[in-house]
Amino acid sequence: MVTQRELVKLAGVSAGTVSNVISGSTRVSEDARRKVLDAIRVLQYQPNLIARSLRTNRTHTLGIVVPDLTIPFFPKTTTAARRNSESTICSRSGIAASQSLRALLR
């Protein structure tokens, strides 16, 4: 797995510049941005989402528990959720919706 340190070496810029380019900051010169983006392309860099979530304490994961996926409302809801989040975990509880609601309100 390619690290940001490797991007720094190949692009010849600072670690802060690489971080700013990856995060989408506009505080980077076009020349530096181009160097970093070229290094990302050459090394086929992919951000480590697990490391990012540990650092930021955010997973950008949506968890959904539904009582029964055969009820037409729930598949539509989970499909919409998957379109609008980076990561979605869907599970079937196997219990009635009223029981699920009571469990959540405890």
PyMOL commands that set and color helices and strands:
alter all, ss='L'
color gray80, all
select helices_A, chain A and resi 4-11+15-23+30-43+49-56+73-83+97-105
alter helices_A, ss='H'
color red, helices_A
select strands_A, chain A and resi 61-66+87-92
alter strands_A, ss='S'
color yellow, strands_A
deselect
rebuild
show_as cartoon
